[in-house]
Every structure is written in C-alpha cells, then in structure tokens.
Amino acid sequence: MRRGLRFVFGRIIHRQAAGGALGSLLGRDERRVGLGSRAVPPEPRTSGNASREGRPSLAWLARPGLLLAAGVVLGVASLHLWIDPSNPPGFHRDEASIAYNASTISTSLRDEHGGLLPLYIESFGDYKSPVFVYALAGLFRLTGPSSEVARGLGAVGVLAAVLLLALLAFRRTRDVRVAAAVAALGGLSPWLFELGRVAVEVTLEPLVLVVLLLVLEDAWRRNRWGVTHGVAAGALLALLAYTYAGARLLAPLLAASLLVFARRERLRSLGAAWATFAVLLMPLIAYAVRHPGALSARFHHTTFVKGDMSDWEVVRTFVGNYLTDISLWSYVTGGDPKPHIHIAGTGMLLATGVALAAAGSVLSIRVAREDRWAAFVLLATILVPIPAALTADRMNGYRLALLPIMLVVLAIPALEALVQWAARDRRALVVAGALTAVALVQFAGFLSTYHEKGGFARAELYEAGVPALLAQAFANGAAVHMDLDEPRAHAHARWYAATHDISQDRVVVLSDGGVPPDGSIVFGRAQACDFECREFARSDTYWLARARVPN
C-alpha cells in the first residue's frame, strides 16, 4: 500500500497532462496553466446531458457518484439534526445564560443587564462573543425561546461547516466521490458531533472558517484577486474574531498569513482584506478601551502565564502545551478529559481521518510553493492551536474546535490520490474499504458509548435536575427569590421563566444583604442563605428553601 500511495502521490505532483503540475489539485474542468495565470474554462459538454430534442436530460441523476454523495449528505444531515433533549441532559448554566440573553435581545434589544444591543454579553464575570447570541436572538424572534431551538442552532452551524467542507473538496478536485468522502469524514467526526450538541458560541466558529477558506480558494483557483474577494476575506476574518474568545488572537494571525498569497497583482485585494479587517475590528478595540479588562478577564483566568514566570519558562511551557494539544493519536484514543465536553472512553478523532490528514499534509507540502492556497491551509493548521496553548487546560475540545476542520481540509488531496489510484489499481479499493471500515467501526463504538454514558450519567454536569426544582418553586404562583451573589441560579431561573411563559417579575434578585418576605421561596446554588431559611428540596448543588423571617 505504501509503495502504491507513493506512486500515486508522485504522479499527482509531477504529471504534465490535463492541466500541468497543479491540474489534479485544482480540478479537471478548470485548470491552471501556470502559477498566476487564469483558469481555463471547461469546454461545453452536451453528450449525455441533453436529449436529442435539445431539452435537458435527467440522466445525470442516475450517476453512482451523485447518488453516493446524496446518500452521504442525507445521512450526515440526519445524524447532526437529531436533537435529543436527554443527551446531553438538561441545559447547562452557560447555555441558559446565552439563551436568556438572546431571548431578551430578541424582544427588547437589551441584554439581561439592560444594555442596549451590547457588543459583548456579560455572563458570570465573562463576556460572551456576540455572533451566536445575535444569531439565536434572530431565531427566537421567529420561534420564541426554546432550549431545542438553541441547541438546534449549534447543530445546524456544525452541519453547515461539514457540508461546506464537502463543497470545498469538490471545488478543489471536481470529483463528487472526494466530496462525499469529505462529508463523511466531517460528519462522522466525534469531535464535531459532540460540538453540535450544545448551545455555546464556539459552535459557529468552524462555519466561519470554512467560508473563509472557500473565498480564498475561489480567488486562487480562478485567479481573480479583486477588491470584492479582499473585502469578503477581511469581513470573514473580523467575523471570526467576534465568534469566540480564542479567535480574537487567531484572526489577526490568519490575517497576517494572507501574505502567502502576496504578489504584485494581488496587493490590491490583500490590502482590501487587511483594511476591511482593521475597520471592522474598531468596535472591538473601542469596547476594550471603554471596558478595561473585560475582554481579557477570561484569558487571565485561564492562562498558565503567571507574573513570577520568566520568559524562558513561558516559552517552554507554551511549546509543551502546543505539542500536547496537537498530539493527534491522543485524540484518536481519548481527548478532552472534561466530561461535559467529551464522553470518556472514546476518541474525538477518527483514526482514518488522522491518517488521511497526515498523507494529505505530505502532498500539500510538496506542492505548497506553487499552490499558495495549500500553503495557507498548512500555515492555518499550524496557527489554530496557538490560542489554546496559552491556557492551562490541555486538549480542550472547545478552544481547539477548528483543529478537526483543518484536518479534514488536509485530507482532501489524500482522498483525491486514493480515488485516482483506485481508477488504475484494484488494490486501492482494498485500502479504501479498510479505511472506511475502521472509520465506521470507530464511530459506531463512539455512538454506543455516547448513548450509554452521555445521558443520565451526565445529569449532574448539565444540571438536569434544576428544571424540576424550578417547576416546584414556581408552582404556587409566587415569586422566587435569589441572593445577589448567585448568578448561576439567576440564569437558570430566568431561562425557565422565559420558556414557560412566567413573568420575569416573579424572578427576584435580592439586593446585597436583602431579606425576602417570611415564607417566600428561595432558590440558590452553593452558598447558604444570608438569613434564616429551611431547605426542602435539592438537586446536586442547587436547592430550594423557605424563608423564615421574624416579624
């Protein structure tokens, strides 16, 4: 197999027929005759595509490749759009806070603190990025607040990224079989599947990155480096920065990486990209100036960098963190140790996907001098883990959410090589069958473990017992009181009220040192009442009590 792959890879890189050295990577129908030249448009083809009377024929619908691709897309879509409210169970406090703020913005254009159209949304001392919140607010405007809708947005965001990866593969190779394989690789990725099960900001980050890759690929393939492509690339880089906290560092790094495309005839397009990116970052910069420390608070809370560390210690620790975070075999056999992000006992990456990404990386390196889009992909893959490496947690599934996306992109040239090998040598079919079998067996094992350990076993992690507590608290029509220092309880109570048509006037946050009326219901989390009260119900760390206040 190794000799066969080497032969095919060499043929892909050095072949001269049908479009020169880059023909196999840039597609069969649009070929680049040389670096920097324009694409050669395909010759019109009517044979088999039109009837004798000149009317379009539907015969192309019967092509096996198209049927395979359609089947894969339907299967992946069904898998990702299957929203099971019991797995993950409940609705985590972070999800509740994001969803509640989206709900208030959808109705009043204000967040829970009264801020009018806030750029960042304050939550538990952190500041949530706006893209997911405002997208969810738009949905809630149509559907009303719902946990299923909130998680559905995350699922659709991840699914859209996977399907656009397939489109990217087709545009690179003009082979529907490669596109179908890419859709399967992305769709069966345990990492991306788990990411799409929750309602958090990072679920839209992969989608923004894939659209950026599509814009750059289109400019490179067609050799059209106009202002339009530049503005689009700059806008997408800015959107990425507003999508997730870690992307505020990654987006400028990717913007600088556009230098790999630099040539005199492209400078206007690149200048437009950088100018657009800079202009659209102005609100972020203004927000940081007006709210000192707000956008850096999360970094200071999660970073390993301490004031007493020397520069050498910082660099050494960063390198060690980076190497740990890109240890791909660790993701095949395990992954993020935090059970609310990843189910223990399963891998986050498919072994098949890692093997294909490794082979594709070799192919991309060999053509990177001529194919600058491939060079950008390689550089972006190197840059993606940097923000996560600056934090104390290792192999964090959220902070590294773009890594599985880049690995699928790197697998595209390897999949094309495999398809071309299969056209000449039946041994390639054995290799393809083995890779497919390994992927299906691994994903089936993941799904089995996910259903076994992902539901009731994670009930406490996702605070699944809280809705039952709140149903009991609100049952008598009275107000529910909470201590000022219990923001997590606030988020749950407000979200429950929003989704059950309960007036927010019945959700009462006491002032500092405030005391509720005698006999009123109090909802809290970890800390005890500041006044006399008697607990009568509990779910893990959350509790209900009745206030006992002397007259």
C-alpha positions as CSV (number, residue, x, y, z in Angstrom):
1,M,0.0,0.0,0.0
2,R,2.8,2.4,0.9
3,R,4.5,1.9,-2.5
4,G,1.2,2.4,-4.3
5,L,0.5,5.6,-2.4
6,R,4.0,6.9,-3.1
7,F,3.5,6.2,-6.8
8,V,0.1,7.9,-7.0
9,F,1.3,10.9,-5.0
10,G,4.3,11.3,-7.3
11,R,2.0,11.1,-10.3
12,I,-0.3,13.8,-8.9
13,I,2.6,16.2,-8.3
14,H,4.6,15.6,-11.4
15,R,2.0,14.8,-14.1
16,Q,2.0,17.1,-17.1
17,A,-1.2,16.1,-18.8
18,A,-4.6,17.7,-18.3
19,G,-3.5,20.9,-16.7
20,G,0.1,20.6,-15.7
21,A,1.6,20.2,-12.3
22,L,-1.4,21.5,-10.4
23,G,-4.2,20.0,-12.5
24,S,-5.0,17.2,-10.1
25,L,-5.4,19.6,-7.2
26,L,-7.2,22.4,-9.0
27,G,-9.8,20.3,-10.7
28,R,-10.3,18.7,-14.1
29,D,-12.6,21.3,-15.6
30,E,-10.8,24.5,-14.6
31,R,-7.1,24.1,-15.0
32,R,-4.3,26.5,-14.1
33,V,-1.7,26.6,-16.9
34,G,0.9,28.1,-14.7
35,L,1.3,30.0,-11.5
36,G,-0.6,33.3,-11.6
37,S,-2.4,32.5,-14.9
38,R,-6.1,32.5,-15.3
39,A,-8.2,29.4,-15.1
40,V,-9.0,27.7,-18.4
41,P,-12.8,27.3,-18.6
42,P,-14.2,23.9,-19.3
43,E,-15.4,23.0,-22.8
44,P,-19.2,22.8,-23.0
45,R,-20.3,19.2,-22.8
46,T,-23.7,18.1,-24.1
47,S,-23.2,14.4,-24.6
48,G,-25.3,12.5,-22.1
49,N,-26.6,15.7,-20.6
50,A,-29.1,16.8,-23.2
51,S,-31.8,14.9,-25.1
52,R,-32.0,14.7,-28.9
53,E,-34.7,17.4,-28.8
54,G,-32.4,19.8,-27.0
55,R,-34.1,19.5,-23.7
56,P,-32.0,18.9,-20.6
57,S,-31.7,15.3,-19.6
58,L,-32.1,13.9,-16.1
59,A,-29.7,11.0,-16.8
60,W,-27.0,12.6,-14.7
61,L,-29.2,12.0,-11.7
62,A,-28.5,8.3,-12.1
63,R,-24.7,8.6,-11.8
64,P,-23.4,6.4,-8.9
65,G,-21.2,9.1,-7.6
66,L,-24.1,11.6,-7.3
67,L,-26.3,9.0,-5.7
68,L,-23.5,8.2,-3.2
69,A,-23.0,11.8,-2.4
70,A,-26.7,12.4,-1.9
71,G,-26.9,9.4,0.4
72,V,-23.9,10.6,2.5
73,V,-25.3,14.2,2.8
74,L,-28.7,12.9,3.9
75,G,-27.1,10.5,6.4
76,V,-24.8,13.2,7.8
77,A,-27.7,15.7,8.0
78,S,-30.0,13.2,9.7
79,L,-27.3,12.4,12.2
80,H,-26.4,16.0,13.1
81,L,-30.0,17.3,13.1
82,W,-31.2,14.6,15.5
83,I,-31.5,16.7,18.7
84,D,-32.0,14.5,21.7
85,P,-33.0,16.7,24.7
86,S,-31.9,13.9,27.1
87,N,-28.4,13.7,25.7
88,P,-26.8,16.0,26.9
89,P,-29.5,16.1,29.6
90,G,-30.8,19.3,31.0
91,F,-29.5,22.7,29.9
92,H,-26.1,23.8,31.3
93,R,-25.9,27.2,33.1
94,D,-23.7,28.6,30.3
95,E,-26.3,27.6,27.7
96,A,-29.1,29.1,29.9
97,S,-27.3,32.4,30.2
98,I,-26.5,32.7,26.5
99,A,-30.1,31.7,25.6
100,Y,-31.7,34.0,28.0
101,N,-29.7,37.0,26.8
102,A,-30.6,36.0,23.2
103,S,-34.3,36.0,24.3
104,T,-34.2,39.4,25.9
105,I,-32.4,40.9,22.9
106,S,-35.0,39.3,20.6
107,T,-37.8,41.1,22.4
108,S,-36.3,44.4,23.8
109,L,-32.9,44.7,22.1
110,R,-31.4,44.7,25.6
111,D,-29.4,42.0,27.5
112,E,-30.2,40.9,31.0
113,H,-28.3,43.8,32.5
114,G,-30.3,46.4,30.4
115,G,-27.5,47.1,27.9
116,L,-28.9,48.2,24.5
117,L,-27.5,46.0,21.7
118,P,-24.3,45.1,23.6
119,L,-21.3,44.1,21.6
120,Y,-20.3,41.6,24.2
121,I,-22.7,39.9,26.7
122,E,-21.7,39.8,30.3
123,S,-22.2,36.4,31.9
124,F,-20.7,35.0,35.1
125,G,-17.9,37.5,35.1
126,D,-17.1,36.6,31.5
127,Y,-18.0,38.4,28.3
128,K,-19.6,36.2,25.6
129,S,-18.9,36.8,22.0
130,P,-21.8,38.2,20.1
131,V,-22.2,36.2,16.9
132,F,-24.0,33.1,18.3
133,V,-26.1,35.2,20.7
134,Y,-27.4,37.5,18.0
135,A,-28.0,34.7,15.6
136,L,-30.0,32.9,18.3
137,A,-31.9,36.2,19.0
138,G,-33.0,36.3,15.4
139,L,-34.2,32.7,15.6
140,F,-36.1,33.4,18.9
141,R,-37.8,36.3,17.2
142,L,-39.4,33.7,14.9
143,T,-39.8,30.8,17.2
144,G,-39.8,32.1,20.8
145,P,-37.3,31.0,23.4
146,S,-36.6,27.2,23.4
147,S,-33.8,25.0,24.5
148,E,-34.3,22.8,21.5
149,V,-34.0,25.8,19.1
150,A,-30.9,27.0,20.9
151,R,-29.2,23.6,20.6
152,G,-30.5,23.3,17.1
153,L,-28.6,26.4,16.0
154,G,-25.4,24.8,17.2
155,A,-26.2,21.6,15.3
156,V,-27.0,23.5,12.1
157,G,-23.8,25.6,12.4
158,V,-21.6,22.5,12.7
159,L,-23.6,20.7,9.9
160,A,-23.3,23.7,7.6
161,A,-19.5,23.7,8.2
162,V,-19.3,20.0,7.3
163,L,-21.4,20.4,4.1
164,L,-19.3,23.4,3.0
165,L,-16.2,21.3,3.6
166,A,-17.6,18.9,1.0
167,L,-18.2,21.8,-1.4
168,L,-14.7,22.9,-0.8
169,A,-13.4,19.4,-1.7
170,F,-15.5,19.3,-4.9
171,R,-14.2,22.7,-6.0
172,R,-10.6,21.5,-5.4
173,T,-10.9,18.2,-7.1
174,R,-14.1,18.3,-9.3
175,D,-14.7,14.8,-8.0
176,V,-18.1,14.1,-6.3
177,R,-16.6,11.0,-4.7
178,V,-14.0,13.0,-2.9
179,A,-16.7,15.5,-1.8
180,A,-18.8,12.6,-0.5
181,A,-15.8,11.2,1.4
182,V,-15.1,14.6,3.0
183,A,-18.7,15.0,4.0
184,A,-18.5,11.5,5.7
185,L,-15.2,12.3,7.4
186,G,-16.5,15.6,8.8
187,G,-20.0,14.2,9.6
188,L,-18.7,11.2,11.4
189,S,-16.1,13.1,13.4
190,P,-17.0,12.5,17.1
191,W,-15.4,15.9,17.9
192,L,-17.7,17.8,15.6
193,F,-20.7,15.7,16.5
194,E,-20.3,16.5,20.2
195,L,-19.7,20.1,19.5
196,G,-23.0,20.4,17.7
197,R,-25.0,19.0,20.7
198,V,-24.7,22.2,22.8
199,A,-25.8,25.9,22.6
200,V,-22.5,27.7,23.0
201,E,-20.7,30.4,20.9
202,V,-17.9,28.2,19.6
203,T,-20.4,26.1,17.5
204,L,-20.4,28.7,14.8
205,E,-16.6,29.2,14.6
206,P,-16.0,26.2,12.2
207,L,-18.6,27.6,9.8
208,V,-16.9,31.0,9.6
209,L,-13.5,29.5,9.0
210,V,-14.8,27.2,6.2
211,V,-16.5,30.1,4.4
212,L,-13.2,32.0,4.6
213,L,-11.3,29.0,3.1
214,L,-13.9,28.9,0.3
215,V,-13.5,32.6,-0.5
216,L,-9.7,32.3,-0.7
217,E,-9.9,29.1,-2.7
218,D,-12.2,30.8,-5.2
219,A,-9.8,33.7,-5.6
220,W,-6.8,31.3,-6.0
221,R,-8.5,28.9,-8.4
222,R,-9.9,31.5,-10.7
223,N,-7.0,33.9,-10.2
224,R,-9.4,36.7,-9.5
225,W,-7.9,38.9,-6.8
226,G,-10.2,41.8,-6.9
227,V,-11.4,44.1,-4.2
228,T,-14.6,42.0,-3.7
229,H,-12.6,38.9,-2.7
230,G,-10.4,41.0,-0.4
231,V,-13.4,42.7,1.3
232,A,-15.1,39.3,1.8
233,A,-11.9,37.8,3.3
234,G,-11.4,40.7,5.6
235,A,-15.0,40.7,6.7
236,L,-14.9,36.9,7.5
237,L,-11.7,37.3,9.5
238,A,-13.4,40.0,11.5
239,L,-16.5,37.8,12.0
240,L,-14.2,35.1,13.2
241,A,-12.8,37.4,15.8
242,Y,-16.3,38.2,17.1
243,T,-17.3,34.5,17.1
244,Y,-15.2,33.1,20.0
245,A,-12.7,34.4,22.6
246,G,-9.8,32.4,21.3
247,A,-10.4,33.7,17.7
248,R,-9.6,37.3,18.9
249,L,-5.9,36.1,18.7
250,L,-6.3,33.7,15.9
251,A,-8.0,36.1,13.4
252,P,-5.0,38.5,13.3
253,L,-2.6,35.6,12.9
254,L,-4.7,34.4,9.9
255,A,-4.9,37.9,8.5
256,A,-1.1,38.1,8.6
257,S,-1.0,34.6,6.9
258,L,-2.6,36.1,3.8
259,L,1.0,37.2,2.9
260,V,1.5,33.7,1.5
261,F,-0.6,34.9,-1.5
262,A,1.4,38.1,-1.9
263,R,2.3,39.1,-5.5
264,R,2.1,42.5,-7.2
265,E,-1.2,41.8,-9.0
266,R,-2.8,40.6,-5.7
267,L,-1.7,43.5,-3.5
268,R,-5.0,45.5,-4.1
269,S,-7.1,42.5,-3.0
270,L,-4.9,41.8,0.1
271,G,-4.9,45.5,1.0
272,A,-8.7,45.5,0.8
273,A,-8.7,42.4,3.1
274,W,-6.5,44.0,5.7
275,A,-8.3,47.3,5.6
276,T,-11.7,45.7,6.0
277,F,-10.4,43.6,8.8
278,A,-8.9,46.6,10.6
279,V,-12.1,48.7,10.2
280,L,-14.4,46.0,11.4
281,L,-12.2,45.5,14.5
282,M,-12.7,49.1,15.6
283,P,-15.8,48.3,17.6
284,L,-13.9,45.6,19.5
285,I,-11.0,47.9,20.2
286,A,-13.3,50.7,21.3
287,Y,-15.1,48.2,23.6
288,A,-11.8,47.1,25.2
289,V,-10.9,50.8,25.8
290,R,-14.2,51.6,27.4
291,H,-14.3,48.4,29.5
292,P,-10.7,47.9,30.6
293,G,-10.0,44.3,31.4
294,A,-13.4,43.0,30.2
295,L,-12.2,41.1,27.1
296,S,-9.0,39.9,28.8
297,A,-10.7,38.7,32.0
298,R,-11.2,35.2,30.6
299,F,-7.7,34.9,29.4
300,H,-6.2,36.0,32.8
301,H,-8.5,33.4,34.4
302,T,-7.5,30.5,32.1
303,T,-3.9,31.2,31.1
304,F,-0.9,29.4,32.5
305,V,1.2,32.6,32.4
306,K,1.9,34.0,35.9
307,G,3.6,37.1,36.9
308,D,6.5,35.3,38.5
309,M,7.4,33.2,35.4
310,S,10.5,34.1,33.4
311,D,10.3,34.5,29.7
312,W,12.0,31.2,29.2
313,E,9.5,29.4,31.4
314,V,6.6,30.9,29.5
315,V,8.1,29.8,26.1
316,R,9.0,26.3,27.3
317,T,5.5,25.8,28.8
318,F,3.8,27.2,25.7
319,V,5.8,24.8,23.4
320,G,5.0,21.8,25.7
321,N,1.3,22.8,25.7
322,Y,1.3,23.2,22.0
323,L,2.8,19.8,21.3
324,T,0.4,18.2,23.7
325,D,-2.6,19.8,22.0
326,I,-1.5,18.6,18.6
327,S,-0.8,15.0,19.7
328,L,-3.3,13.6,17.3
329,W,-3.1,10.0,18.4
330,S,-4.2,11.1,21.9
331,Y,-7.4,12.4,20.2
332,V,-7.9,9.0,18.5
333,T,-7.8,7.1,21.7
334,G,-9.2,9.7,24.1
335,G,-9.4,13.5,24.1
336,D,-10.7,16.3,26.3
337,P,-10.9,14.9,29.9
338,K,-13.8,17.2,30.8
339,P,-16.9,15.0,30.6
340,H,-19.3,17.9,29.8
341,I,-17.3,18.4,26.5
342,H,-16.3,14.8,25.6
343,I,-17.5,11.3,26.6
344,A,-14.7,9.4,28.4
345,G,-13.6,6.1,26.9
346,T,-14.0,7.2,23.2
347,G,-11.8,9.1,20.8
348,M,-12.5,12.6,19.5
349,L,-10.9,12.0,16.1
350,L,-11.3,9.1,13.6
351,A,-8.1,7.2,13.0
352,T,-9.0,7.2,9.3
353,G,-9.2,10.9,9.3
354,V,-5.9,11.4,11.0
355,A,-4.1,9.0,8.6
356,L,-5.6,10.8,5.6
357,A,-4.7,14.2,7.0
358,A,-1.1,13.1,7.5
359,A,-0.9,11.8,3.9
360,G,-2.6,15.0,2.6
361,S,-0.1,17.1,4.6
362,V,2.8,15.5,2.8
363,L,1.1,16.1,-0.6
364,S,0.3,19.7,0.4
365,I,3.9,20.4,1.5
366,R,5.2,19.1,-1.8
367,V,3.1,21.5,-3.9
368,A,3.0,24.4,-1.5
369,R,5.5,26.5,-3.4
370,E,3.2,26.5,-6.5
371,D,-0.2,26.1,-4.8
372,R,-0.4,29.1,-2.4
373,W,-3.8,28.1,-1.1
374,A,-2.3,24.8,0.0
375,A,0.4,26.8,1.7
376,F,-2.2,28.9,3.5
377,V,-4.0,25.8,4.7
378,L,-0.8,24.4,6.1
379,L,0.0,27.6,7.9
380,A,-3.5,28.0,9.2
381,T,-3.3,24.5,10.7
382,I,-0.1,25.4,12.5
383,L,-1.7,28.6,13.9
384,V,-5.1,27.1,15.0
385,P,-3.8,25.5,18.3
386,I,-1.9,28.7,19.4
387,P,-4.7,30.3,21.5
388,A,-5.4,27.1,23.3
389,A,-1.7,26.5,24.1
390,L,-1.7,29.8,26.1
391,T,-4.2,28.4,28.6
392,A,-3.8,25.9,31.4
393,D,-6.2,23.3,30.1
394,R,-4.9,20.7,27.7
395,M,-6.8,19.2,24.7
396,N,-9.8,21.5,25.3
397,G,-12.5,20.5,22.8
398,Y,-13.9,24.0,22.5
399,R,-10.7,26.0,22.3
400,L,-9.4,23.6,19.7
401,A,-12.7,23.3,17.7
402,L,-11.0,24.4,14.5
403,L,-8.4,21.6,14.6
404,P,-10.8,18.8,13.3
405,I,-11.9,21.2,10.5
406,M,-8.3,21.8,9.3
407,L,-7.6,18.1,9.4
408,V,-10.5,17.3,7.1
409,V,-9.2,20.0,4.7
410,L,-5.8,18.4,4.8
411,A,-7.3,15.1,3.9
412,I,-8.7,16.3,0.6
413,P,-5.6,15.7,-1.5
414,A,-5.1,12.3,0.0
415,L,-8.6,11.3,-0.8
416,E,-8.1,12.5,-4.4
417,A,-5.0,10.4,-4.6
418,L,-6.8,7.4,-3.3
419,V,-9.7,7.9,-5.9
420,Q,-7.2,8.2,-8.7
421,W,-5.3,5.2,-7.6
422,A,-8.5,3.2,-7.5
423,A,-9.2,4.0,-11.1
424,R,-6.0,2.2,-12.1
425,D,-5.3,-0.4,-9.4
426,R,-7.9,-2.6,-7.5
427,R,-5.6,-2.7,-4.5
428,A,-6.7,0.8,-3.8
429,L,-10.3,-0.4,-3.3
430,V,-9.0,-2.7,-0.6
431,V,-7.3,0.2,1.1
432,A,-10.4,2.4,0.8
433,G,-12.5,-0.4,2.1
434,A,-10.2,-0.8,5.1
435,L,-10.2,2.9,5.9
436,T,-14.0,3.0,5.6
437,A,-14.4,0.0,7.9
438,V,-12.1,1.4,10.5
439,A,-14.0,4.7,10.5
440,L,-17.4,3.1,10.7
441,V,-16.4,0.8,13.5
442,Q,-14.8,3.6,15.5
443,F,-17.8,5.9,15.1
444,A,-20.2,3.1,15.9
445,G,-18.3,2.5,19.1
446,F,-18.4,6.2,19.9
447,L,-22.1,6.4,19.4
448,S,-22.7,3.3,21.6
449,T,-20.6,4.9,24.4
450,Y,-22.2,8.3,23.8
451,H,-25.7,6.9,24.3
452,E,-24.6,4.8,27.3
453,K,-22.7,7.4,29.2
454,G,-23.9,10.7,27.7
455,G,-27.4,10.8,29.1
456,F,-28.3,10.2,32.7
457,A,-24.7,9.7,33.6
458,R,-24.1,13.4,32.9
459,A,-27.2,14.7,34.6
460,E,-25.3,16.5,37.3
461,L,-22.8,18.0,34.9
462,Y,-25.6,19.5,32.8
463,E,-27.6,20.4,35.9
464,A,-30.6,18.4,34.6
465,G,-32.4,18.4,37.9
466,V,-32.7,22.2,38.0
467,P,-35.9,22.5,35.8
468,A,-37.8,20.1,38.2
469,L,-36.7,22.3,41.2
470,L,-37.9,25.4,39.4
471,A,-41.2,23.8,38.4
472,Q,-41.8,23.2,42.1
473,A,-40.7,26.7,43.0
474,F,-42.9,28.5,40.5
475,A,-45.9,26.1,41.0
476,N,-47.8,28.3,43.6
477,G,-47.8,31.5,41.5
478,A,-45.5,33.3,44.0
479,A,-42.1,34.9,43.3
480,V,-38.8,33.1,43.6
481,H,-36.1,34.9,45.4
482,M,-32.3,34.6,44.9
483,D,-29.2,36.0,46.5
484,L,-27.4,38.7,44.6
485,D,-24.2,36.6,44.6
486,E,-25.8,33.6,42.8
487,P,-25.6,34.4,39.1
488,R,-25.8,30.8,38.0
489,A,-29.1,30.4,39.8
490,H,-30.2,33.7,38.2
491,A,-29.5,32.3,34.7
492,H,-31.5,29.1,35.4
493,A,-34.5,30.8,36.9
494,R,-34.7,33.5,34.2
495,W,-34.4,31.0,31.4
496,Y,-37.0,28.7,33.0
497,A,-39.4,31.6,33.3
498,A,-38.7,32.7,29.7
499,T,-39.5,29.2,28.3
500,H,-42.6,28.7,30.5
501,D,-44.4,32.0,29.9
502,I,-43.7,33.1,33.5
503,S,-43.4,36.8,34.1
504,Q,-39.8,37.9,34.9
505,D,-41.3,39.9,37.7
506,R,-41.6,36.7,39.6
507,V,-37.8,36.2,39.4
508,V,-36.5,38.4,42.2
509,V,-32.8,39.0,42.8
510,L,-32.3,40.4,46.3
511,S,-30.2,43.4,47.0
512,D,-26.9,42.9,48.8
513,G,-27.9,41.9,52.3
514,G,-31.6,41.9,51.3
515,V,-34.1,39.7,53.0
516,P,-37.2,38.2,51.3
517,P,-40.7,38.1,53.0
518,D,-41.4,35.4,55.5
519,G,-42.5,32.2,54.0
520,S,-41.2,33.0,50.5
521,I,-39.4,30.5,48.3
522,V,-35.6,30.9,47.9
523,F,-33.6,29.3,45.1
524,G,-29.8,29.0,45.4
525,R,-26.8,27.1,44.4
526,A,-23.7,26.7,46.6
527,Q,-23.9,29.2,49.4
528,A,-26.3,29.2,52.2
529,C,-29.0,31.8,52.9
530,D,-27.8,35.1,54.5
531,F,-30.9,34.8,56.6
532,E,-32.8,32.0,58.3
533,C,-34.3,29.6,55.9
534,R,-35.2,25.9,55.8
535,E,-34.2,23.8,52.8
536,F,-36.9,21.5,51.4
537,A,-35.6,20.3,48.0
538,R,-32.2,19.8,46.4
539,S,-30.6,18.7,43.1
540,D,-26.9,18.4,43.4
541,T,-25.6,21.9,44.4
542,Y,-28.9,23.6,43.7
543,W,-31.6,23.9,46.4
544,L,-34.9,25.3,47.3
545,A,-35.7,26.8,50.8
546,R,-38.5,28.7,52.5
547,A,-37.5,31.9,54.2
548,R,-38.2,32.2,57.9
549,V,-38.0,35.8,58.8
550,P,-39.1,37.0,62.3
551,N,-41.7,39.8,62.3
